[in-house]
Amino acid sequence: MRNSLSERSTSGALAAWIAAFCAAPAMGQGTMNTVRVSETAANGPIVYDTACCTLPAGGPGNKVQEQYKGAIHPSMNDSGQLFTFSTNACNVTPAVQAAAMAPGATRVHHHYAKAAVGPILVLTADSAGNLAQDGYGVTSTIAPDGRAAVFEHTSASLAGLPVECDHANQRNRIYLKSFTGALTEITPDSAVGPLGSSRTPRIGGPAPNYRICFLSDAIGSAPMSPAPTEVYVTTSLSPVAWTQVSAGGGGGALKRPEISSDGNVIVWQRGTDLWMSMSTSPTTWSLPVAVVQGYEFRGVHSLSATGAWLAFDGRLANTTDKFQVYRVDLTQGSPTPMLISANGATPGDGDSTYPRISDDGTCIAYISTSTNLDPTTADEEPGNLADVFLYNAGTTSLLTPNTTGLCALPDIAGDPLTTLWVVFSSNSCDAEFGLDPSDDNCPNCATTYKCSPCATFSGSVTGSLIEPCHDLFRVEINPGS
């Protein structure tokens, strides 16, 4: 671990949380060991139901009538021992459950941090510990050293504004949460104006001055209209001093900025190209350079620790080919994508997406519906369900012998020579991953909508039984064992 959480001093609940993380027992050794990590011994399995809702779902104008997806969007720190995720489940912590059961309460989609074996910390709370009372957020990313996280959220209460009854005008704001408890808004109205949204934050660099990149159309001062969406970077010590890094970077819509763990390289999508900017000083960035051109992209891309390697998913623009995963050496003058989702020279016969690359650039975890990637196993499945695969120095392995559910959104951490960890979201039953069948947790998500934050809402929305909700699983791979 680059910076152990035990090096930090704090107090109260945070001290207990960090102590539990540092004292967590080591994972069992073995070639491959899978555990469900979206639960704790203290709180038990996360239950995705509406048992703690006291009001019907919100009426017209409520844009947060979202189905329960369970625990989603995991992000791991470099050591693989700590991660963040989001969920609108109501029983993740006693405080969240109490808030959800209060009269007139809303079901808030919270962000959380968790030790792989240990307790859960709510990220969507202000510096005094007050939970967000409204809003929705999906994307959160943990710092490489595991001491902080960034996330986006539409909550008005987190921004110090009155709780929103009608979410139609809520905008996404970006926050930095230190695991010592402090919450900093990166995109306050006082700095960027009251309109527009900021999204998809990523964090890199060492403490205390992290670098945070994100998309925003909110630059300017009030009153204002939303500006064109651009990619910006800021620092945790000067959070409202934004630097635009996407200026001059071609045409097309911007999406999905990513930053290397050391905080010195940013890559983003614009149209059918991927563009890169590099840090040239603590406060300046190079002009953008196109490093991948002529692709249609599907999911995400990711960078190795120093930004030397890039992994992305895509297919040649204006084709109907399957999406594949590629790796690019960004240290080359003319980077050439190398096909990763293949069995030898044979590409995967399904779509391969959402790659996450290891710090050293040798390993890539990704999702695929392909049936021909792992030569050592029969990975043919009914319905071409999405599984997690691991590319490691030329060899592809199936990590999830999954037959009834879907796997999604992996992240990777660790050292390929000793121990690798891959965390992912799945609605498959535990027994399919070789876990204890008696510990099976495959709840159907009945009555699938959030509760109304305002008793003045009229009408209701009813839900129906849908697929089982997603839990988080972590695979430990010990190459030498």
N, C-alpha and C positions, 0 to 999 in steps of 0.2 A: 504494500500500500504506500502511495506516495507520501501522504500525510495522515497519520493515524488520528482518528477522532479522540483517542485518549490523550492526545497532546493538548487539547483545548480544555479550559476550565470554564465551568458554568454552574448553574444551581437549579434547584427545584426539579420540575418534571423533566426538563431537558437533560439535567445531569443523570437522572435515573434512566432516561432513554438511551443516552450515550453509553452509560455504564453497562446496560444490558447488551448493547451492540458489541462492545469491546469484550464482554465475557461470553459471548455466544459460542457454543461448542462448534468445533470444526465439522464440516460436512463429512459424511462417510466416504472413505476412499473406494475407488473402483474404476473400471474402465468408463462407465457412464452411469450416473446416478441422478434420478429425476425426483424432485420434491415440489409440492405445491407451496408457494411462498406467500400467497395472498390471505394469510390467516396468522393468528398468534395463539399461543397457549392460553394467554389471558383473555383474549376476546373471542376465541373460537373461529370457526369458518365464517367468512363474510357471507351473509344471506341477502340475496337480491329479491326482495319482495316489498310489499307495501304495508307491512304490519305496523309500521310506525307513522303512517300517514293518517292525519285526522280530518283532512278536508278533501273534497273531490278535486280532480285535476283541473287545471286552469282553463278558462274559457277563451273566447276569441281574442286574438292579439298576443297571446302568450306563446312566444317562440321557443320555449324550453319544454315543450310537450314531447320529450324524447324517450325513446324506448330504452329500457335498461339493457346495457351492454355488458354489465359486470365490471370487472377490473381490467383496464385497458391502458395502452400506451406506456409500457414500462421503459425506464431508462436506468442503466447501471453506471455506477462510478468505476474508475479504472481498476480497483481491486476486486470487483465483482461481489462485494459483501454488502452493498447498500444500493437501494434503488428507489425511484419514485414511480408513482402511477396515479391514475384518476379513476373515480367511480362515483355513482350516485346512490350506492347502497347506503342504508340508513344506520347500520349497526357496526360500522368500522371501529369507532371508539365510543365509550360511554358518553362523552360530551356531544359528539355528532348525533347519537341516538336521542339524547335528551332534547337537543335543539330541534330535531325533526319531529318529535312528539309534542312540542309546545303548540298550544292553540294558535291557529293561523299561520303555522310555520310553512316554509317552503322546503322541498327536497332539493338541496344544493348539490351540484356536481363538484365535489371537493377534490383537491390534490393531496397526496400523502407521500411521506418518505417512510421507508421501512428497512430494517436490517434483515438480511436473508433468514436469520434465525433470531427473532426478537420482536420487540414491540413496534407500534406504528405511531408516527408523528403527523399531525394535520398541518399542511403547508398553508392552506387558505384561511389563515388567521392573522390578525394584525399584530403589531409588536407587543400589545398588552394581552394577547391570547384570545381576543374576541373572534369567534368564527364568522366567516362570510355568511350573510343571512339570505342571499339571493344569488342568482347568476349561474353561469355554466362555463366550464373550461375543459379543454381536452389535453392540450400539449403542455407537458412539463419535462424539464431536462435537468439532471443532476450534474453538479460540477465534477470534474475529473477527480478532485481530491475528496469528494464526499462531504464537504463542509457547507454547501449551499445548493440551492436549486433556483431555476427560473421557471415561470409559468405564465400562461395567459388566462384571463378570466373576465367575464362580463359583469361581475358583481359591482353594484353601486355602493353597497355598504363598506366593502374593502377600501374603496376610494374616498370614504368619509362622506358619502352622499346618502340621501334617504333611500330606503329599500324600494326597489322598483316593483310595481305591481304589473305593469304591462312592459314586457321585455323588448317591445318593438324598436325602441330607440337606444337600447343598451349597446355599448361599444366594447370591443376587446381592449383590455389594458394589460400591460406586462409588469410583473412583479419579480423582485429578487428576494428570496427568503433565506436568511442565514439560519443554520441549525442551532445557533445560540438564541434564536427567537425573533430577531429584528426583521421587519418587513419593509422593503423599499419599493415604491412605485417608480418604474423606469419611464413611464409615459403619463405623467400627471397633466391634468387639464391646464394648469398654470404654465406649463412649458410647451405643450404641443397643441393647445386649443381643445374645444369641447366636442369637435366632430372627428369622424374618421376612426379607424381601428388599427391596432398593432397586433401582430400575430406571429406564430411559430418561432418563439425565442430559442436560442441555443447558447450554451455557455462554455467557455474555455479559458485557459490560462490559469496561473496560480493565484491563490489568495495572497494578500487581501484585495488585489486589484484585478478581479476577473474581467474578461471581455465578453460582451453579450451582443449577439447579432440577431436581427429580427426584420420582418417586413412591416412597413407602416405607410398609411396614406394620411397620417395625422400631423405631419410636420407643419409648423406655422404658429401663429398666435391668434387668440380669439379677438373678434369674431372671424370665422374663416369657413371655407368650404373644403371638403376633403381634397387632398393633393393626390397626384399620381403615386401609385404604390412603388416604393423603392426599398433597397436593402440598406440598413443602417447598422452601425456598431457603436457601442458605448462601453463604459467601464463602471465597475461597481463603486469606485470612489468618486466618480463624476457622472452619475447616471443620466442626467438630463443634457449632457454635452454629447449630442449625436454627431457621428460622421457618416455621410453617405458614401458607400463604397461601390454602388452600382451605376454611378454617373458615367455616361458614354459607353455603356455595355450593350449596344445593339438594340433591336426592337423585340416586341412580344411581351406577353404577361410574365411577371416575375413570380416565382414560387420557391419555397423550401430552401432557405439559406442554411448552410451548415458551417460550423467552425471547428478547426482542429483542437485537440486537447491542450496544446500549448498556446492556443489563442492567436496564432500568427497567420493562418490561412482561412479564407472564407470562400466557399463555392455556392453558387445558386443557379437556379434554372431560369432562363428567359427564353420563352418560346421553345424552339427545337434545339437549343444549345445550353451547355453548362459553362458558366463564366467563373473566373477565379480572380481574387485580389489578395495581395500579400502585404503584411505589415512591414513598413520601411522605417518606422520609428515608433516610439510609444504613442504618438498621436496622428500619424499619417499612414495612408495606405496607397498601394500602387494602383495605376489605372487598370480596369478590368481587361482580362485576356480570355478569349474563348478557348476552352481546353477540350470540349467534346461538342461536335457539331452534327446537325442533321438527324437527330433522334426524337422520337416521341417517347416521353417518360411516363411511367406508371405510378411509382410509389415514392421512394426516397433515394437519396444518395448519402454517402458518409465518407469521412476522412480518417486516415490514420493519425497517430498522436502528433506528428510533426507536419502533417499535410503532404507528405511525400506520395502517398497512395490515395486514390479515390475509387470507391465502388459505387456503381449506379445500375439502375434497371432501365431498359429501354428497348426499342426496336427502331429500325430505320424508318424515318418519317415517310408517310404516304404509302405504307405497306400494311398488310394484314398478318405479318409474321407474329409468332409468339414472342412475348416479352422475355428477354434474357437478362442475366446479371453479368456485368463486365467489371474489370479492374483496369485502372489506368495509372501508369507511373508518371506523376506530375513533375518529376525531376528531368524528364526528357524534353528536348527542345520542341519536338512534334509528338505529343502524346498519342499513343495508339491503343484503343480499347482492346483488351484481351478477354475472350469469352470464358466465363467461370461456370455457368450453369450448363454443364455438359458432361457426358460420359466419354472421356477421351476427346475425339474430335466431333462427336455427335451431340448436337444441341438438345436441351431438354424438350420433350414433346408437349409440355404444358407451359403456362405462364410462370415465370420466375421473377419475384419482386421483393421489395423492401430489404435490400442488403444492408448489413452493418459490418464494418471492417474492424479487425483487431488493431491494437495500438501499433504493432510492428508491420501491419499490412499483409501478413501471410495468410490470415484466416478470415473467412467471410461467412456469416450466418445469413440465411435468406429463406423466404417462403416460396414454395413451388407446388403446382398441381401436376408436375411431370411424373411419369411412371418409369423413366429409364435412366435416372441419374446415379443411383447407387448400385454398382455391379454386384454387391455382396448380399443384397436383399431383394425380395419381391415386393416392391413398393407400389404395385398396382392396387388401386382402391376404388370402391364404388363411388361414382360421381366425381372422380378426380378431386378429392378433398385436398385442401391446402395443408402441407406439412412443412416442418422446419428442416432444412438441410445445412450441413457445414462443409465448406470448402477449406481444406487445410493442405497447403503446399502441393497442389495437384491432385489430391484425393477428395472425393465427395462422399459424405456419409449422411444417411437418414437418421435424424435425431428423434423423430416422433412417429413410432409405429401406430398411426392414428387411423381408426376405421369408421368412426361415426361423427366426429366433430371437426371443427376448423381450427387451424392455428394461425396466428397473426402477429405482426409487429415485434420481431425479435430484437434483442440487443446483445452485444458480446463484450466480454472483458476477460482479463487474465493473461497468462503467459502460455503460448502454445507448447513450450518445452516442459512445462510443469503441470499447470492446471488451467483449463479454460472454463468459463461459465457462459451459458447462453440462457437468457430469460425471455419468455414469450407469453403471449396471451392465448388461451384456448378454451373452447366450450366442450371439449372432449371429456369423458369420464376418467377419473384418476386411474382406474385399473388398466386402461389402455396404455398407460405409460409405465406399467410395471409396478404401480404403487399398491398399497394395501387395499384390497377391495372393500373392506369394512369401513375404510375412511373415505368412501366414495362421496363426492359432493357434486351432484349434477342437477341443481334445482332448475325447474322451469320458471321463467320470468313471467308470472301472471300479473295482470292489471299493471301494464307496463309504463305508466306515466307518472311524472312528478306531482307533488301536491301543490295546490295553489298557495301563493304567498299572501293573497288578499281575499278576505271573505266577501268583498264586494263583487268578485267575479261571478258571472252567471253561466249556467250551462255546465256540462261535464264532458269528459272524454273517457271512453271506456277502452280497456286494453283486452287483448286476447292472449292465449298461451302462444308463446313463440319458442324458438330454439333455446336450449340451456344457455345460461349466462357464462361469460368468460371468467375464468380464474387465471392467476399467474403461476407459471411453473418455471423452475430453474434447473437446467441440466449442468451437471459437473462432469467434465471430461478430463481424465488423467491419462495422457498418452503413454506415460512410462510404466503404468501399473499393469 
